[in-house]
């Protein structure tokens, strides 16, 4: 009987071991080489071996899919580590068949385990980002809009998952796979795609400002430069979290909004000063001089200031002389 026909695995935390105590991948590879060493291959044995390889692959993909399970334990990480060893063994076995004649190669070769692994990671990361965006279980209720809460949840997912990778998952992979940067690139890609989708739907000014703060501050500095991640990720290779054209549009919207608010503030300041003039109130005297608290920058950017002063002088107000003296101080400072 083949090694994996009978009995259960000896240790539930090592599902890649066969009954002989060998790595299951090694057992299957030995059976594969033995089966295909003959001039003719027994089809029944070939079908059975093919099913056993498919069962092994399913275990590999399940181990990878459980990478971020909340109950992740040392035993589950041992399973992931064993899965990566098996994947590398499968890749090595595939290379041994590379130069053989096509009719002598098993129909399941090459298995492209690493390529499938990377696709699985991409799908897993995409799923986690979508799940985080939809999750309304709490923790972001203090934010004032659905867009802000969604961006915060997704950003928090990116941060927590990358920290999990550097703390636990990274050691399950061989160094040459550079798993930290593989994960960082996938999360960057999905986070970027999600933000781009949000901007395409249109943002109000407040949400626009919040999203820009994530792109320019929180993500590059509080996540990528986190003490545990700093130096672990090739940040320049990631690029901007948003395409330059999208980023430019958001920045223009932000600046337009801020410019309008500044104009409103300056108009309000000038209006309050004008109300003081018209009330007949005498300006405050400081160090023997009449003083106006009207900010110099208000005079500088508001052309309506000159018109206000001119109309006030033409009016019949008893405090004209003191008000004008106070304004002359502001104008002198401006010059």
C-alpha positions as CSV (number, residue, x, y, z in Angstrom):
1,X,0.0,0.0,0.0
2,X,1.1,3.6,-0.6
3,X,2.2,5.5,2.5
4,X,-0.9,7.8,2.6
5,X,-3.6,5.1,2.1
6,X,-4.0,4.0,5.7
7,X,-4.5,5.6,9.0
8,X,-4.6,9.2,10.2
9,X,-1.8,11.7,10.6
10,X,0.2,11.3,13.8
11,X,0.1,14.9,14.8
12,X,-2.8,17.3,13.8
13,X,-0.3,20.2,13.7
14,X,1.8,18.5,11.1
15,X,-0.7,17.5,8.4
16,X,2.1,17.2,5.8
17,X,3.6,14.1,7.4
18,X,2.8,10.6,6.1
19,X,2.5,7.4,8.1
20,X,6.2,6.6,7.6
21,X,7.1,9.8,9.4
22,X,8.4,11.4,6.2
23,X,7.2,14.6,4.8
24,X,4.1,13.9,2.7
25,X,5.5,15.7,-0.3
26,X,8.6,13.5,-0.2
27,X,6.4,10.4,0.0
28,X,4.4,11.5,-3.0
29,X,7.5,12.5,-4.9
30,X,9.0,9.1,-4.3
31,X,5.8,7.4,-5.5
32,X,5.8,9.7,-8.5
33,X,9.4,8.9,-9.5
34,X,8.8,5.2,-9.0
35,X,5.6,5.1,-11.0
36,X,7.1,7.0,-14.0
37,X,10.3,5.0,-14.0
38,X,8.7,2.2,-16.0
39,X,8.1,2.2,-19.7
40,X,4.4,2.1,-19.2
41,X,2.4,3.7,-16.4
42,X,-0.4,2.0,-14.6
43,X,-3.4,4.4,-15.2
44,X,-5.2,3.4,-12.0
45,X,-2.1,4.1,-9.9
46,X,-1.6,7.4,-11.8
47,X,-5.1,8.5,-11.1
48,X,-4.7,7.7,-7.5
49,X,-1.4,9.5,-7.2
50,X,-3.0,12.5,-9.0
51,X,-5.8,12.6,-6.4
52,X,-3.3,12.4,-3.6
53,X,-1.3,15.4,-5.0
54,X,-4.6,17.4,-5.3
55,X,-5.4,16.5,-1.7
56,X,-2.0,17.7,-0.7
57,X,-2.4,21.0,-2.6
58,X,-5.8,21.5,-0.9
59,X,-4.1,21.3,2.5
60,X,-1.4,23.7,1.4
61,X,-3.9,26.3,0.3
62,X,-6.0,25.8,3.5
63,X,-2.9,26.5,5.6
64,X,-2.2,29.7,3.6
65,X,-5.8,30.8,3.9
66,X,-5.7,30.5,7.7
67,X,-2.7,32.8,8.0
68,X,-4.7,35.6,9.6
69,X,-7.3,33.6,11.5
70,X,-8.0,35.2,14.9
71,X,-7.2,32.0,16.7
72,X,-3.8,31.7,15.1
73,X,-1.6,29.6,17.4
74,X,1.9,28.3,17.4
75,X,0.6,25.0,16.0
76,X,-1.1,26.7,13.1
77,X,2.1,28.6,12.3
78,X,3.9,25.3,12.3
79,X,1.4,24.1,9.7
80,X,2.1,27.2,7.6
81,X,5.8,26.6,7.9
82,X,5.4,23.0,6.8
83,X,3.2,24.1,3.9
84,X,6.0,26.4,2.7
85,X,8.5,23.6,2.9
86,X,6.2,21.4,0.9
87,X,5.6,24.1,-1.8
88,X,9.4,24.4,-2.2
89,X,9.8,20.7,-2.5
90,X,7.0,20.6,-5.1
91,X,8.8,23.3,-7.1
92,X,12.1,21.4,-6.9
93,X,10.3,18.2,-8.0
94,X,8.8,20.1,-10.9
95,X,12.2,21.3,-12.1
96,X,13.4,17.7,-12.1
97,X,10.8,16.9,-14.7
98,X,11.5,20.0,-16.8
99,X,13.9,18.3,-19.3
100,X,12.1,15.1,-19.7
101,X,10.2,14.1,-22.8
102,X,6.6,15.3,-22.6
103,X,5.1,11.8,-22.8
104,X,7.2,10.8,-19.7
105,X,6.1,13.7,-17.6
106,X,3.1,13.4,-15.1
107,X,0.1,15.2,-16.3
108,X,0.0,17.3,-13.2
109,X,3.5,18.8,-13.8
110,X,4.4,21.6,-13.6
111,X,2.1,22.4,-10.6
112,X,3.2,26.1,-10.4
113,X,2.8,26.0,-6.6
114,X,4.5,29.4,-6.1
115,X,2.4,31.1,-8.7
116,X,-0.8,29.7,-7.2
117,X,0.5,30.7,-3.7
118,X,0.9,34.3,-4.8
119,X,-2.5,34.3,-6.5
120,X,-4.0,33.0,-3.2
121,X,-2.3,35.7,-1.2
122,X,-3.7,38.3,-3.6
123,X,-7.2,37.0,-3.3
124,X,-6.9,36.7,0.5
125,X,-5.7,40.3,0.9
126,X,-8.4,41.5,-1.5
127,X,-11.0,39.7,0.6
128,X,-9.7,41.1,3.9
129,X,-9.7,44.6,2.6
130,X,-13.3,44.2,1.4
131,X,-14.3,42.7,4.7
132,X,-12.7,45.5,6.6
133,X,-14.5,48.1,4.5
134,X,-17.9,46.5,5.2
135,X,-17.3,45.7,8.9
136,X,-19.5,48.0,11.1
137,X,-18.9,46.2,14.4
138,X,-17.5,49.4,16.0
139,X,-14.3,51.2,16.7
140,X,-14.9,54.0,14.2
141,X,-18.1,55.4,15.5
142,X,-16.4,58.6,16.6
143,X,-15.8,59.5,12.9
144,X,-18.3,61.8,11.4
145,X,-19.0,60.2,8.0
146,X,-19.3,56.7,6.4
147,X,-16.4,57.4,4.1
148,X,-14.1,58.3,7.0
149,X,-15.2,55.2,9.0
150,X,-14.5,53.0,5.9
151,X,-11.1,54.5,5.2
152,X,-10.1,54.2,8.9
153,X,-11.2,50.5,9.0
154,X,-9.3,49.6,5.9
155,X,-6.2,51.5,7.0
156,X,-6.4,49.8,10.4
157,X,-6.7,46.4,8.7
158,X,-3.6,47.1,6.6
159,X,-1.6,48.1,9.7
160,X,-2.6,45.1,11.8
161,X,-2.1,42.6,9.1
162,X,1.4,43.9,8.2
163,X,2.3,43.8,11.8
164,X,1.1,40.2,12.0
165,X,3.3,39.4,9.0
166,X,6.4,40.9,10.5
167,X,5.8,39.4,14.0
168,X,4.7,35.9,13.1
169,X,4.2,35.0,9.4
170,X,7.6,36.2,8.1
171,X,9.5,33.5,10.0
172,X,7.4,30.8,8.3
173,X,8.8,31.7,4.9
174,X,12.3,31.3,3.4
175,X,14.2,34.6,3.2
176,X,14.5,34.5,-0.6
177,X,10.7,34.8,-1.0
178,X,10.8,38.3,0.7
179,X,7.3,37.7,2.0
180,X,7.2,41.0,3.9
181,X,7.5,43.0,0.7
182,X,5.2,40.7,-1.1
183,X,2.5,41.3,1.4
184,X,3.2,45.0,1.6
185,X,2.8,45.3,-2.2
186,X,-0.5,43.4,-2.2
187,X,-1.9,45.5,0.7
188,X,-0.7,48.7,-0.9
189,X,-2.3,47.7,-4.2
190,X,-5.7,46.9,-2.6
191,X,-5.7,49.9,-0.3
192,X,-4.9,52.1,-3.3
193,X,-7.7,50.5,-5.4
194,X,-10.2,51.0,-2.6
195,X,-9.3,54.7,-2.2
196,X,-9.4,55.2,-5.9
197,X,-12.9,53.7,-6.0
198,X,-14.0,56.1,-3.2
199,X,-12.7,59.2,-5.0
200,X,-14.3,58.2,-8.3
201,X,-17.7,58.4,-6.5
202,X,-17.0,61.9,-5.4
203,X,-16.1,63.2,-1.9
204,X,-17.4,66.2,0.0
205,X,-14.7,68.6,1.3
206,X,-14.5,67.1,4.8
207,X,-14.0,63.6,3.5
208,X,-11.5,64.8,0.9
209,X,-9.4,66.4,3.6
210,X,-9.6,63.2,5.7
211,X,-8.6,61.0,2.8
212,X,-5.6,63.2,2.0
213,X,-4.5,63.0,5.6
214,X,-4.3,59.2,5.2
215,X,-2.5,59.4,1.9
216,X,0.1,62.0,3.0
217,X,0.4,61.4,6.7
218,X,-1.1,58.3,8.4
219,X,-0.2,55.6,5.8
220,X,3.4,56.7,4.9
221,X,4.4,57.7,8.5
222,X,2.2,55.9,11.0
223,X,2.0,52.6,9.2
224,X,5.0,52.1,6.8
225,X,7.3,53.9,9.3
226,X,5.9,52.0,12.3
227,X,8.8,51.0,14.6
228,X,8.3,47.3,13.8
229,X,7.9,47.9,10.1
230,X,10.5,50.5,9.5
231,X,13.3,49.1,7.4
232,X,11.3,45.9,6.7
233,X,9.5,47.3,3.7
234,X,10.9,48.8,0.5
235,X,8.7,51.9,0.7
236,X,10.0,53.7,-2.5
237,X,9.0,50.7,-4.5
238,X,5.4,51.1,-3.4
239,X,4.9,54.6,-4.8
240,X,2.0,56.9,-3.9
241,X,-1.2,55.4,-2.4
242,X,-3.2,57.2,-5.1
243,X,-2.4,57.9,-8.8
244,X,-1.0,61.3,-9.4
245,X,-4.0,62.5,-11.4
246,X,-6.4,61.4,-8.6
247,X,-4.2,63.0,-6.0
248,X,-4.0,66.3,-7.9
249,X,-7.8,66.5,-8.2
250,X,-8.2,65.9,-4.4
251,X,-5.5,68.5,-3.6
252,X,-7.2,71.0,-5.9
253,X,-10.5,70.4,-4.2
254,X,-8.9,70.7,-0.8
255,X,-7.1,74.0,-1.6
256,X,-10.3,75.5,-3.2
257,X,-12.2,74.6,-0.1
258,X,-9.5,76.1,2.2
259,X,-9.3,79.2,0.1
260,X,-13.1,79.7,0.4
261,X,-12.9,79.3,4.1
262,X,-10.1,81.8,4.5
263,X,-12.0,84.3,2.4
264,X,-15.0,83.8,4.7
265,X,-12.9,84.2,7.8
266,X,-11.3,87.4,6.4
267,X,-14.7,88.9,5.4
268,X,-16.0,88.1,8.8
269,X,-13.0,89.8,10.5
270,X,-13.5,92.9,8.3
271,X,-17.2,93.0,8.9
272,X,-16.7,92.9,12.7
273,X,-14.2,95.8,12.5
274,X,-16.6,97.8,10.4
275,X,-19.3,97.2,12.9
276,X,-17.0,98.6,15.6
277,X,-16.5,101.7,13.4
278,X,-20.2,102.3,12.9
279,X,-21.1,101.7,16.5
280,X,-19.3,105.0,17.4
281,X,-16.9,103.2,19.7
282,X,-13.5,104.8,20.2
283,X,-10.6,102.4,19.4
284,X,-8.4,101.1,22.2
285,X,-5.4,103.2,23.2
286,X,-2.1,101.3,23.7
287,X,1.1,103.2,24.6
288,X,-0.6,106.5,23.8
289,X,-1.7,105.4,20.3
290,X,-5.0,104.4,18.9
291,X,-4.9,100.7,18.1
292,X,-6.9,98.5,15.7
293,X,-6.8,94.7,16.1
294,X,-7.6,94.2,12.4
295,X,-5.0,91.8,11.3
296,X,-2.5,93.0,8.6
297,X,-3.2,90.0,6.5
298,X,-6.9,90.9,6.4
299,X,-6.0,94.3,4.8
300,X,-3.5,92.7,2.5
301,X,-5.8,90.2,0.8
302,X,-9.2,92.0,1.0
303,X,-9.5,94.8,-1.6
304,X,-12.9,95.6,0.0
305,X,-11.0,97.1,3.0
306,X,-10.2,100.3,1.1
307,X,-13.8,100.7,0.1
308,X,-15.0,100.2,3.7
309,X,-12.6,102.8,5.0
310,X,-13.6,105.3,2.2
311,X,-17.4,104.9,2.9
312,X,-16.8,105.2,6.6
313,X,-14.8,108.5,6.2
314,X,-17.7,109.9,4.1
315,X,-20.2,109.2,6.8
316,X,-21.0,111.5,9.7
317,X,-19.3,109.6,12.5
318,X,-17.9,111.2,15.7
319,X,-15.1,108.6,16.0
320,X,-13.7,109.1,12.4
321,X,-10.4,110.6,13.6
322,X,-9.6,108.0,16.2
323,X,-10.6,105.1,13.9
324,X,-8.5,106.4,11.0
325,X,-5.5,106.9,13.3
326,X,-5.8,103.3,14.4
327,X,-6.1,102.1,10.8
328,X,-3.0,104.1,9.8
329,X,-1.0,102.0,12.2
330,X,-2.2,98.9,10.4
331,X,-1.4,100.3,7.0
332,X,2.0,101.5,8.1
333,X,2.8,97.9,9.3
334,X,1.5,96.6,6.0
335,X,3.9,98.9,4.0
